[in-house]
Amino acid sequence: MKIKVKRLALVVSGLFLSNMPVAQAADTTDLGQIHIQGLPGGTGTGLIQQEESPKARSSVTAVAIKKKAPTSTAFQMIETLPGVSTFDQDGTGLFGGTLRVRGYNSNQMGLTLDGVPLNDSLNYTINIQEFADSENTCEVFLTQGSTDIDAPHVGASGGNIGISTCDPKDKLGGKVAFAVGSNSYHKEFVRFDSGGFMNDRAKFFLSLSQAGVDKFKGDGKADREHLDAKAVFNFDGGSFSKLSALYNKMNNANYRTVSKNDIAGGGYDLDFGARAPQHQPALAGTAQNDTTYALNAGIFGASGAQYAGFNNNPFENYQIALQNHWQISPKASIDVNPYYSYGYGTGGNQLTTVTESKASSALHGGIRDANGDGDTRDTVAMYGSNVSQTDRWGITAKASYQAGIHNVSGGIWFDRGASRQYSPVVGIGNNGNAADYWLRDSSAYLQYQDGTPYNASRNWKTDVDAHTLFLQDSFGLLNDKLNVLLGLKRQSVSRDFNNYASGSGVNANGVNYSEHQDFSDNLANLGLRYQFTDKQSAFFNAGQNARAPENSANTGLAQLTGKNYSTSIVDGVMVAKDAAGNAIPVNILAVNVKPEKSSNFDAGYRFAGEQLTFSGSVFYVDFKDRLSSQYDPATNLSTQFNVGKSRTVGFELEAGYKLNSNWNVYGSMARTESTMLEDQVFVKTTNGGSVALPTSGKQMPDTPKWLASLSLQYTYGSFYSSFQGRYIGARYTSLVNDDQVGGYTLYDLGAGYRFAPTAFMKTPTIRLTVSNLFSKQYLSMTGASGSSFTSNVNPVVTAQGTVAGNISASGNPVSPSFYVGAPRTLQISMSTDF
């Protein structure tokens, strides 16, 4: 009952504040000031808007965004919205984080920046810390459930998130900002605005920033260099073009993920070791082994300390996009929006070992001399990682026409991505430095005996073509009291995957093969909104979503063993043999992962008054072939599989209330039941058989049943302060629900003051933000999307045999792993417009 009291005290007290007597607010609005007195119904918090969409939708504006920490990500900006569960690795946003909405993980949500898709084209993941600076962000919106019919996504089965950047300012000027904080945190930001020129038709801005912070535990830090730019040209008659660009370069250390046993033995501060591995002195004709070398004791192995210097995620990306809106007539318009993006990076534990070899029974004839002693007898510590490199381009074209009461639009989105994913290895020195930290120099790669680069675990090339055709009609009935939105979409994905033999021995990626896949779906959407009065409305939405399997479904398809079937390596190539010993082609298993599909239903009520803004909705989601994945630490890869049908039901509430001209309060609350309905997860038993785990009736892991938030904000003149609490309920960590982590409540504090203008400083402002005020210790599940689960933690006894606990899909040991929540984190920022 203790947790329930916390939960209800946090939210219900805020919701019932609407019954309190209030003083009449002054009718003033000044978006350029810290204090915002005239916005209605608690919207002055920037955390709730008076929405008119015929579906569940929430958003935050620049009013709230500018009060966050200077390096906050879009996930942190929407953390208080209903149904949202977020985790930030260090409290600053620089290390990234995870997101869930109604139990959907972030790679089930479509994400756009000014209409450009940001999800990875292969696995739909999002590295949220790579995108626009918060100083240039004006709005982040969220649709929970149904995606927008014209949104450029093929991997969004749970809704979409949109980031909108601010346009250049009309007047010549700019902004400078500087911030410092806990753990040597810093950020420097400068922006130049051209103001209007060419008869005020054109304007642009260019901003540069750099930021960094040390890890709150262990060695390592995050460094970020970033550029945002945007130019706007206005033509006659409402037509315009907007050209935007961003560049981002990050070099982030990893936090060590821990199990509950790790925490019991090493505490919450357990992290990677600071001791660099040493090479055993090389001696020709003898075998050296760096993993058993006395100076490396405690470094290697699953329970070893590893090395913090080789646990990093360097990444570089850039993007350019052009938005064109041509107003052909008062009733007709055309939008054409091309874009291009590029990304390159590595990640994971880069400390690896390689065993040299020279034999016809090894892939590619074995691995060349790695320590330079002239033989191939040694096991050598080296630096290796999974590299990802993607070129991506696309275009969205849409035509709109107003025909009587009908506002009809239709168009096409096309997107093409070319990706290389490989796992090279380079040498290291005893000082802890790698021969090529970014792994860009192929001449430094360790080679197989046949002269090709050695790839430890993967060597993939994938081309993805995605496109949608969409048609939408919006019209009003009953004197415009009833708004109807109808949408149809044809969604298609074509994927060409090529696996090139990697590893050193017989393995499921050890032979060349290719896969071609096509996925197509016809999707529909219906939205209704009825306006009872100028303050009260109701909405209903029914929408279909679909999501093609991730690229990992094509990997590891080479069959290794079977009845009258075996594999081995002959003359450097993996081959198969039948029972008689005759050579036969290696069998490539069929991809048995199906697309994920969902049908979403929302019904809700909204109230938009002068003092109260309220939105409440109930939702029902019917999933078919829901996708999940499991990480295998032995291969450093993830396996994707279907868990069958599932059902998600719940409700969401949010309210903003203006107590008086100084006080505003915002609260949200959500209840989510996400239940698997079938036993479709097959695993091995201890006697070698196969059995479906009892997952039917179980809650999807990492899906809290209860979420709540409350934010209280005070403004007086040029001063503001805010106090916020968020509750995240308990979550299961396994598919059979035999393990969980408890719920927790986090409190944040903020304050700011704007000084009088002086000299060139128009808006000198100082701000303070404190996250996790009381240094609450808590855990979050790992993964960029939070979607990698353990099947079962404890042994499961079935009629077909016993399933061992903590075993991955491939049979390797694995247990639920977590990130540790950051303790209290403080930032102080100073900024001014000029």
VENWO-V296035 format. One record per residue. RES is the residue in three letters. PHI is phi in whole degrees, -180 to 180 (NA if undefined). PSI is psi in radians with two decimals (* if undefined). D_FIRST is the distance of its C-alpha to the first C-alpha in whole Angstrom. Layout:
res->[RES/RES]
phi->[PHI/PHI]
psi->[PSI/PSI]
d_first->[D_FIRST/D_FIRST]
//
This chain:
res->[MET/LYS/ILE/LYS/VAL/LYS/ARG/LEU/ALA/LEU/VAL/VAL/SER/GLY/LEU/PHE/LEU/SER/ASN/MET/PRO/VAL/ALA/GLN/ALA/ALA/ASP/THR/THR/ASP/LEU/GLY/GLN/ILE/HIS/ILE/GLN/GLY/LEU/PRO/GLY/GLY/THR/GLY/THR/GLY/LEU/ILE/GLN/GLN/GLU/GLU/SER/PRO/LYS/ALA/ARG/SER/SER/VAL/THR/ALA/VAL/ALA/ILE/LYS/LYS/LYS/ALA/PRO/THR/SER/THR/ALA/PHE/GLN/MET/ILE/GLU/THR/LEU/PRO/GLY/VAL/SER/THR/PHE/ASP/GLN/ASP/GLY/THR/GLY/LEU/PHE/GLY/GLY/THR/LEU/ARG/VAL/ARG/GLY/TYR/ASN/SER/ASN/GLN/MET/GLY/LEU/THR/LEU/ASP/GLY/VAL/PRO/LEU/ASN/ASP/SER/LEU/ASN/TYR/THR/ILE/ASN/ILE/GLN/GLU/PHE/ALA/ASP/SER/GLU/ASN/THR/CYS/GLU/VAL/PHE/LEU/THR/GLN/GLY/SER/THR/ASP/ILE/ASP/ALA/PRO/HIS/VAL/GLY/ALA/SER/GLY/GLY/ASN/ILE/GLY/ILE/SER/THR/CYS/ASP/PRO/LYS/ASP/LYS/LEU/GLY/GLY/LYS/VAL/ALA/PHE/ALA/VAL/GLY/SER/ASN/SER/TYR/HIS/LYS/GLU/PHE/VAL/ARG/PHE/ASP/SER/GLY/GLY/PHE/MET/ASN/ASP/ARG/ALA/LYS/PHE/PHE/LEU/SER/LEU/SER/GLN/ALA/GLY/VAL/ASP/LYS/PHE/LYS/GLY/ASP/GLY/LYS/ALA/ASP/ARG/GLU/HIS/LEU/ASP/ALA/LYS/ALA/VAL/PHE/ASN/PHE/ASP/GLY/GLY/SER/PHE/SER/LYS/LEU/SER/ALA/LEU/TYR/ASN/LYS/MET/ASN/ASN/ALA/ASN/TYR/ARG/THR/VAL/SER/LYS/ASN/ASP/ILE/ALA/GLY/GLY/GLY/TYR/ASP/LEU/ASP/PHE/GLY/ALA/ARG/ALA/PRO/GLN/HIS/GLN/PRO/ALA/LEU/ALA/GLY/THR/ALA/GLN/ASN/ASP/THR/THR/TYR/ALA/LEU/ASN/ALA/GLY/ILE/PHE/GLY/ALA/SER/GLY/ALA/GLN/TYR/ALA/GLY/PHE/ASN/ASN/ASN/PRO/PHE/GLU/ASN/TYR/GLN/ILE/ALA/LEU/GLN/ASN/HIS/TRP/GLN/ILE/SER/PRO/LYS/ALA/SER/ILE/ASP/VAL/ASN/PRO/TYR/TYR/SER/TYR/GLY/TYR/GLY/THR/GLY/GLY/ASN/GLN/LEU/THR/THR/VAL/THR/GLU/SER/LYS/ALA/SER/SER/ALA/LEU/HIS/GLY/GLY/ILE/ARG/ASP/ALA/ASN/GLY/ASP/GLY/ASP/THR/ARG/ASP/THR/VAL/ALA/MET/TYR/GLY/SER/ASN/VAL/SER/GLN/THR/ASP/ARG/TRP/GLY/ILE/THR/ALA/LYS/ALA/SER/TYR/GLN/ALA/GLY/ILE/HIS/ASN/VAL/SER/GLY/GLY/ILE/TRP/PHE/ASP/ARG/GLY/ALA/SER/ARG/GLN/TYR/SER/PRO/VAL/VAL/GLY/ILE/GLY/ASN/ASN/GLY/ASN/ALA/ALA/ASP/TYR/TRP/LEU/ARG/ASP/SER/SER/ALA/TYR/LEU/GLN/TYR/GLN/ASP/GLY/THR/PRO/TYR/ASN/ALA/SER/ARG/ASN/TRP/LYS/THR/ASP/VAL/ASP/ALA/HIS/THR/LEU/PHE/LEU/GLN/ASP/SER/PHE/GLY/LEU/LEU/ASN/ASP/LYS/LEU/ASN/VAL/LEU/LEU/GLY/LEU/LYS/ARG/GLN/SER/VAL/SER/ARG/ASP/PHE/ASN/ASN/TYR/ALA/SER/GLY/SER/GLY/VAL/ASN/ALA/ASN/GLY/VAL/ASN/TYR/SER/GLU/HIS/GLN/ASP/PHE/SER/ASP/ASN/LEU/ALA/ASN/LEU/GLY/LEU/ARG/TYR/GLN/PHE/THR/ASP/LYS/GLN/SER/ALA/PHE/PHE/ASN/ALA/GLY/GLN/ASN/ALA/ARG/ALA/PRO/GLU/ASN/SER/ALA/ASN/THR/GLY/LEU/ALA/GLN/LEU/THR/GLY/LYS/ASN/TYR/SER/THR/SER/ILE/VAL/ASP/GLY/VAL/MET/VAL/ALA/LYS/ASP/ALA/ALA/GLY/ASN/ALA/ILE/PRO/VAL/ASN/ILE/LEU/ALA/VAL/ASN/VAL/LYS/PRO/GLU/LYS/SER/SER/ASN/PHE/ASP/ALA/GLY/TYR/ARG/PHE/ALA/GLY/GLU/GLN/LEU/THR/PHE/SER/GLY/SER/VAL/PHE/TYR/VAL/ASP/PHE/LYS/ASP/ARG/LEU/SER/SER/GLN/TYR/ASP/PRO/ALA/THR/ASN/LEU/SER/THR/GLN/PHE/ASN/VAL/GLY/LYS/SER/ARG/THR/VAL/GLY/PHE/GLU/LEU/GLU/ALA/GLY/TYR/LYS/LEU/ASN/SER/ASN/TRP/ASN/VAL/TYR/GLY/SER/MET/ALA/ARG/THR/GLU/SER/THR/MET/LEU/GLU/ASP/GLN/VAL/PHE/VAL/LYS/THR/THR/ASN/GLY/GLY/SER/VAL/ALA/LEU/PRO/THR/SER/GLY/LYS/GLN/MET/PRO/ASP/THR/PRO/LYS/TRP/LEU/ALA/SER/LEU/SER/LEU/GLN/TYR/THR/TYR/GLY/SER/PHE/TYR/SER/SER/PHE/GLN/GLY/ARG/TYR/ILE/GLY/ALA/ARG/TYR/THR/SER/LEU/VAL/ASN/ASP/ASP/GLN/VAL/GLY/GLY/TYR/THR/LEU/TYR/ASP/LEU/GLY/ALA/GLY/TYR/ARG/PHE/ALA/PRO/THR/ALA/PHE/MET/LYS/THR/PRO/THR/ILE/ARG/LEU/THR/VAL/SER/ASN/LEU/PHE/SER/LYS/GLN/TYR/LEU/SER/MET/THR/GLY/ALA/SER/GLY/SER/SER/PHE/THR/SER/ASN/VAL/ASN/PRO/VAL/VAL/THR/ALA/GLN/GLY/THR/VAL/ALA/GLY/ASN/ILE/SER/ALA/SER/GLY/ASN/PRO/VAL/SER/PRO/SER/PHE/TYR/VAL/GLY/ALA/PRO/ARG/THR/LEU/GLN/ILE/SER/MET/SER/THR/ASP/PHE]
phi->[NA/-62/-66/-62/-62/-58/-61/-70/-65/-68/-103/-61/-60/-70/-67/-80/-63/-64/-89/-79/-68/-132/-88/-70/-79/-69/-88/-131/-134/-143/-68/-87/-108/-63/-89/-129/-98/-101/-75/-80/54/75/-70/-63/-72/77/-100/-145/-124/-86/-72/-125/-69/-83/-158/-65/-154/-138/-157/-124/-115/-60/-58/-84/-62/-71/-90/-81/-59/-60/-107/-62/-94/-61/-63/-67/-65/-105/-65/-93/-71/-64/85/-98/-124/-123/-141/-112/-66/-141/89/-105/94/-70/-93/81/180/-124/-147/-136/-132/55/88/-74/-83/-64/-83/-104/-108/-79/-127/-128/-121/52/88/-94/-68/-114/-62/-58/-74/-98/-126/66/-71/-132/-98/-66/-77/-88/-106/-54/-61/-63/-65/-104/-101/-104/-157/-130/-115/-137/-107/-87/107/-74/-82/-67/-65/-100/-71/-83/-138/-127/-121/-104/-100/-131/119/-146/-123/-123/-106/-114/-86/-74/-75/-58/-81/-75/-108/-60/167/172/-152/-127/-148/-144/-140/-135/-178/-59/59/59/-67/-155/-149/-123/-139/-141/-135/-117/-112/-72/71/-71/-147/55/59/63/-82/-119/-164/-153/-135/-139/-130/-130/-149/-140/-151/-165/-162/-82/-63/-80/-146/75/-84/120/-156/-119/-127/-139/-120/-145/-134/-124/-148/-154/-128/-127/-128/-99/-94/-74/72/90/-83/-158/-132/-131/-109/-128/-149/-144/-135/-143/-133/-129/-137/-110/-76/-93/-87/-73/-80/-132/-96/-63/-66/-61/-66/-62/-90/-119/82/-67/-90/-61/-150/-70/-76/-99/-93/-74/-66/-113/-84/-66/-50/-75/-144/-58/87/-124/-96/-102/-140/-67/-74/-106/-63/-56/-68/-102/-58/87/-92/-92/95/-59/-100/-72/-75/58/-144/-59/-66/-115/-137/-137/-135/-73/-151/-135/-149/-146/-152/-137/-145/-128/-104/-122/-122/-114/-87/-69/-155/-58/-110/-131/-149/-133/-121/-132/-131/-86/-156/-145/-142/-140/-143/-145/-173/-126/177/91/-79/-91/-81/-134/-126/-128/-102/-66/-162/-150/-162/-69/-91/-115/-55/58/82/107/-116/-66/-54/-99/-109/73/-96/90/-122/-128/-112/-105/-111/-120/-74/-143/-114/-147/-159/-88/-92/-127/-139/-136/-107/-144/-144/-169/-155/-116/-129/-142/-118/-126/-147/-95/-116/65/-84/-97/-108/-102/-139/-158/-178/-142/-124/-127/-143/-130/-126/-119/-125/-121/-128/-146/-138/-76/-137/-130/-77/-131/-105/-71/-89/87/-106/-99/-64/-151/-60/-86/57/-93/-91/-66/-69/-91/-69/-63/-119/-71/-64/-85/91/-87/-63/-74/-120/-70/-140/-156/-155/-126/-131/-136/-113/-124/-112/-128/-155/-133/-114/-136/-142/-142/-136/-123/-152/-110/-132/55/58/67/-72/-106/-105/-117/-124/-116/-143/-131/-146/-107/-116/-137/-135/-122/-131/-113/-115/-127/-103/-112/-50/-134/89/-125/-122/-63/-158/-70/-109/-88/-140/-71/-159/-131/-135/-122/-133/-131/-129/-140/-146/-101/-123/-130/-144/-129/-128/-130/-136/-115/-96/-68/-138/-68/-112/-119/-149/-133/-140/-142/-139/-129/-145/-112/-128/-146/-144/-71/-58/-73/-62/-63/-65/-90/-95/63/-96/-72/-73/-99/-139/173/-67/56/-150/-151/-130/-157/-113/-127/53/81/-125/-76/-131/-116/-137/-89/-62/-85/87/-80/-71/-134/-62/-63/-78/-99/-67/-73/-71/-110/-101/-99/-63/-92/-131/-140/-117/-112/-130/-130/-140/-153/-132/-129/-128/-127/-111/-72/-114/-123/-118/-136/-142/-137/-148/-114/-141/-139/-127/-106/-100/-125/57/-59/-96/-143/-147/-137/-86/-113/-66/-70/-105/61/-128/-112/-111/-106/-154/-90/-104/89/-77/-148/-135/-123/-133/169/-143/-137/-130/-149/-150/-122/-134/-96/-69/-163/-67/-109/-114/-132/-132/-133/-143/-142/-155/-145/-124/-132/-113/-117/-115/-76/-113/-137/-100/-123/-98/-97/-135/-85/-95/-67/-94/94/-85/-133/-149/-87/-69/-78/-97/-61/86/-93/-75/-59/-61/57/-122/-67/-73/-122/-136/-157/-149/-147/-130/-115/-127/-128/-130/-150/61/-97/-114/-140/-147/-147/-135/-133/-129/-132/-112/-120/-75/-63/-134/-77/-110/-130/-68/-96/61/-101/-156/-152/-117/-75/-76/-156/-124/-114/-122/-126/-132/-145/-159/-160/-146/-105/-85/-68/-57/-152/51/-85/-87/-81/-138/-62/-137/-120/-134/-126/-130/-130/-106/50/-51/-103/51/-65/-89/-156/-125/-133/-68/-86/108/-59/-117/69/-109/-101/-121/-88/-66/-152/-87/-103/-58/-116/-95/-127/-65/-90/139/-99/-100/-67/-81/55/-125/-79/-61/-89/93/-90/-62/-157/-139/-56/-122/-140/-93/-90/-64/-70/-73/-53/-130/-124/-134/-121/-125/-129/-149/-160/-84/-139]
psi->[-0.35/-0.75/-0.71/-0.68/-0.77/-0.85/-0.86/-0.63/-0.60/-0.71/-0.87/-0.64/-0.65/-0.67/-0.63/-0.12/-0.33/-0.27/-0.06/2.56/2.52/2.74/2.64/2.23/2.59/2.49/1.22/2.49/2.23/1.61/-0.27/-0.03/2.81/-0.77/2.42/1.84/-0.46/0.00/2.44/2.72/0.73/0.05/-0.19/-0.29/-0.37/0.04/-0.17/2.47/2.80/1.49/2.65/0.09/2.50/0.70/2.93/2.18/2.41/2.77/2.77/2.61/3.13/-0.44/-0.74/-0.65/-0.73/-0.22/-0.10/2.99/2.56/-0.43/0.40/2.51/2.98/-0.57/-0.75/-0.58/-0.54/0.28/-0.40/-0.09/2.70/2.37/-0.04/2.25/2.04/2.77/2.24/2.28/-0.47/0.07/-0.18/-0.39/-0.26/-0.45/0.04/-2.93/-2.97/2.87/2.46/2.47/2.06/0.48/-0.17/2.36/2.98/-0.48/0.13/-0.01/2.34/2.41/2.30/2.67/1.91/0.69/-0.08/2.25/2.42/-0.30/2.51/2.39/-0.22/-0.82/0.12/0.19/2.85/2.14/1.53/-0.39/-0.01/-0.16/-2.75/2.50/2.55/-0.53/-0.37/0.11/2.20/-0.45/2.54/2.12/2.74/2.22/2.03/2.00/-1.80/2.36/2.78/2.41/-0.49/0.18/2.45/1.26/2.56/0.06/0.32/1.71/-0.02/0.26/-3.02/2.73/2.34/2.31/2.19/2.13/2.73/2.55/2.80/2.68/2.74/-0.42/2.56/2.32/-2.60/-2.83/2.46/2.53/2.59/2.40/2.56/2.86/-2.88/2.64/0.71/0.56/2.48/2.63/2.37/2.32/2.38/2.40/2.41/2.25/2.23/-0.42/3.05/2.45/3.08/0.99/0.65/0.33/-0.51/2.65/2.74/2.84/2.72/2.24/2.58/2.50/2.71/2.56/2.75/2.78/2.56/2.69/2.58/-0.19/2.47/3.10/2.67/2.91/3.06/2.34/2.42/2.28/2.33/2.54/2.33/2.48/2.56/2.36/2.46/2.33/2.13/2.18/-3.09/2.70/0.36/0.05/2.64/2.86/2.46/2.12/2.15/2.66/2.62/2.62/2.39/2.32/2.14/2.57/1.66/2.34/2.71/2.55/2.46/2.27/2.56/2.64/3.01/-0.63/-0.65/-0.77/-0.70/-0.61/-0.63/-0.07/3.06/-0.40/0.12/2.27/-2.99/2.68/2.77/0.01/2.11/2.46/2.57/2.56/2.34/2.31/2.23/2.44/2.02/2.40/-0.06/2.81/2.11/2.60/1.84/-0.42/-0.44/0.03/2.31/-0.64/-0.26/0.23/2.28/0.00/-0.83/2.94/2.87/-0.58/0.09/2.86/-0.30/-2.68/2.13/-0.59/-0.32/0.65/1.37/2.90/1.30/2.36/2.50/2.35/2.66/2.81/2.49/2.41/2.60/2.13/2.17/2.16/2.06/2.02/1.70/-0.69/3.05/-0.37/-0.13/2.46/2.79/2.37/2.25/2.06/1.63/2.78/2.81/2.45/2.69/2.45/2.48/2.34/2.96/-3.13/3.01/-2.95/1.96/-0.09/2.01/2.94/2.57/2.31/2.03/2.69/2.78/1.70/2.60/-0.28/0.19/2.56/2.36/0.36/0.10/-3.03/2.32/2.94/2.10/-0.44/0.11/0.38/0.06/-0.04/3.13/0.94/-0.06/2.72/2.02/2.37/2.31/3.12/2.07/2.75/2.90/1.93/2.43/2.31/2.18/2.27/2.32/2.36/2.72/3.13/2.46/2.28/2.29/2.43/2.39/2.50/2.35/1.89/1.68/-2.18/-0.09/2.25/1.71/2.37/2.61/2.71/-2.86/2.52/2.29/2.41/2.34/2.27/2.38/2.05/2.50/2.25/2.04/3.01/1.22/2.94/2.41/2.93/2.83/2.78/2.93/-0.13/0.05/0.27/2.56/2.67/-0.53/1.66/-0.74/-0.11/0.69/-0.44/1.76/-0.39/-0.30/-0.12/2.45/2.54/2.69/2.96/-0.43/0.09/-0.05/2.70/2.38/2.29/2.13/-0.71/-0.32/2.62/1.60/2.56/2.24/2.31/2.26/2.18/2.18/2.45/2.70/2.55/2.25/2.63/2.33/2.51/2.26/2.28/2.78/2.53/2.93/0.95/0.66/0.22/-0.57/2.09/2.26/2.31/2.06/2.36/2.50/2.51/2.39/2.06/2.24/2.50/2.26/2.24/2.23/2.00/2.35/2.13/2.26/2.35/2.19/3.00/-2.90/-0.48/-2.88/2.16/2.89/-0.22/0.31/0.19/2.60/2.35/2.86/2.63/2.42/2.31/2.53/2.28/2.26/2.50/2.51/2.14/2.56/2.74/2.39/2.21/2.36/2.37/2.20/2.19/1.77/-0.89/-3.09/-0.21/-0.40/2.38/2.83/2.68/2.73/2.41/2.39/2.16/2.66/2.42/2.73/2.63/2.08/2.64/2.71/2.91/-0.48/-0.31/-0.35/-0.08/2.75/0.69/-0.07/2.12/2.29/-0.69/2.90/3.12/2.18/0.62/2.35/2.83/2.66/3.11/2.20/2.19/0.70/0.07/2.40/2.24/2.86/2.70/2.61/-3.04/-0.50/-0.02/0.16/2.45/2.29/2.80/2.50/2.25/2.19/2.04/2.62/2.53/2.05/0.41/2.22/2.77/2.60/2.31/2.54/2.56/2.12/2.35/2.25/2.47/2.33/3.01/2.46/2.52/2.24/1.60/-3.08/-0.53/-0.46/2.27/2.17/2.49/2.27/2.45/2.70/2.63/2.67/2.22/2.17/1.98/2.49/2.28/0.79/2.43/2.54/3.00/2.82/2.30/2.38/1.86/-0.38/-0.60/-0.14/0.48/2.88/2.55/2.31/2.52/2.82/2.44/0.13/-2.68/2.59/2.84/2.35/2.18/2.71/-2.94/2.76/2.39/2.47/2.56/2.46/2.35/2.26/1.85/-0.79/-2.89/-0.24/-0.50/2.32/2.54/2.52/2.42/2.61/2.74/2.48/2.50/2.20/2.15/1.91/1.80/2.25/2.45/-0.05/2.79/1.56/0.11/1.87/2.30/2.94/2.55/2.91/-0.33/0.16/-0.04/-2.96/2.47/2.63/2.24/2.60/1.39/-0.27/2.30/-0.03/2.61/2.41/2.35/2.78/0.51/1.69/2.40/-0.54/2.36/2.51/2.67/2.70/2.28/2.21/2.19/2.45/2.33/2.48/1.92/-2.11/0.22/2.50/2.75/2.72/2.59/2.25/2.46/2.49/2.32/2.26/2.13/3.05/2.61/2.44/2.63/-0.12/2.78/-0.46/0.12/0.66/0.22/2.57/2.87/2.56/2.87/2.94/2.78/2.27/2.48/2.39/2.67/2.49/2.65/2.72/2.76/2.33/2.16/2.93/2.56/2.52/2.40/-2.22/-0.12/1.92/-0.61/1.02/2.14/2.45/2.41/2.59/2.32/2.38/2.09/2.61/1.06/-0.67/0.30/0.86/2.32/2.26/2.93/2.60/2.52/2.66/3.01/2.51/-0.48/-0.01/0.38/0.15/2.06/2.73/2.43/-0.93/2.42/-0.72/2.74/2.47/2.11/2.17/2.98/-0.44/-0.09/3.11/2.36/2.10/2.63/2.72/0.87/2.36/3.05/-0.50/0.03/0.06/2.63/2.38/2.56/2.77/2.31/2.71/2.71/2.52/2.30/2.52/2.52/-2.98/2.28/2.32/2.42/2.45/2.22/2.59/2.33/2.83/2.54/2.68/*]
d_first->[0/4/5/5/6/9/10/11/12/14/16/16/17/20/21/21/24/26/27/28/31/33/37/39/39/42/44/44/44/44/43/45/43/40/39/39/39/40/38/37/33/31/33/34/31/33/30/30/34/35/35/38/38/37/34/31/32/31/32/33/36/38/37/33/35/37/34/33/34/38/37/34/34/34/30/29/31/29/25/24/25/23/22/23/22/24/25/28/29/30/29/33/33/36/35/34/30/28/27/25/25/24/24/28/29/31/34/33/34/37/38/41/42/45/45/46/44/42/40/42/45/44/40/39/37/37/37/36/38/41/41/42/42/39/42/44/41/41/38/35/34/32/33/30/31/35/37/40/43/45/43/45/42/43/39/37/35/32/33/35/35/38/39/42/44/46/49/52/52/56/57/58/56/53/50/49/46/45/42/41/37/35/37/40/39/42/43/46/47/50/51/54/55/58/58/60/63/66/66/62/62/60/58/56/53/53/50/50/47/46/43/42/39/39/36/33/33/37/40/41/40/40/43/44/47/47/49/49/52/52/55/56/59/59/62/64/62/58/59/57/57/54/55/52/51/49/49/47/47/44/44/41/40/37/34/33/31/29/27/24/27/29/26/26/30/31/28/27/30/32/34/38/41/43/46/49/50/54/56/58/62/64/66/68/69/66/62/60/56/54/50/52/54/53/52/50/48/44/44/45/43/39/38/40/40/42/43/42/45/45/42/42/42/45/45/48/48/50/50/52/52/54/53/56/56/59/59/62/63/60/59/59/58/57/55/56/53/54/52/53/50/51/48/49/47/46/42/40/42/45/46/48/51/54/56/60/62/65/65/66/63/61/60/62/64/62/60/63/63/60/61/65/66/69/67/64/63/60/56/55/52/52/50/49/47/46/48/47/50/50/52/51/53/53/53/52/54/54/56/55/57/56/58/58/54/53/52/53/52/53/53/53/51/52/51/52/51/53/51/52/49/51/50/53/53/55/56/55/56/55/54/51/53/53/57/55/52/51/53/56/59/60/63/60/58/59/61/61/65/66/66/62/59/57/53/51/48/49/52/52/53/52/53/51/52/49/50/49/51/49/50/48/49/48/49/48/49/49/50/48/45/44/44/44/44/45/45/47/47/49/47/49/48/51/51/53/52/54/53/56/56/54/53/55/55/54/51/50/51/54/57/58/56/56/53/54/51/51/48/48/46/47/44/43/41/41/39/40/39/40/40/40/41/41/37/36/36/34/35/35/35/36/37/38/38/39/39/42/41/41/44/43/43/47/47/47/49/52/52/52/53/53/56/59/58/58/58/59/61/65/67/64/62/60/61/60/63/63/63/67/66/68/66/64/62/58/56/54/51/50/47/44/42/41/41/37/37/35/35/33/32/30/31/30/30/31/32/34/35/37/33/31/31/28/28/25/26/25/27/28/29/31/32/35/36/33/34/32/34/33/35/37/38/41/43/41/41/38/38/38/37/36/32/34/32/29/27/25/23/21/21/22/22/24/25/28/28/31/31/34/37/35/31/30/26/25/22/21/18/18/17/19/19/22/24/27/29/32/32/35/34/37/37/39/39/40/43/44/43/41/38/35/32/29/27/27/24/22/21/23/23/22/20/17/15/14/16/16/19/20/24/25/29/32/35/38/42/42/39/35/32/28/25/23/19/18/15/15/13/13/17/19/22/24/26/25/21/21/20/18/17/13/13/14/15/19/21/24/27/30/33/37/40/44/47/50/52/55/58/57/53/52/48/47/44/41/38/35/32/29/26/23/24/22/23/20/20/19/21/23/25/28/31/33/31/28/29/30/28/29/29/28/27/27/30/30/32/34/37/39/38/36/34/34/31/31/34/35/37/40/40/39/36/33/30/27/28/26/27/25/24/27/26/27/30/32/35/38/40/44/45/48/50/54]
//
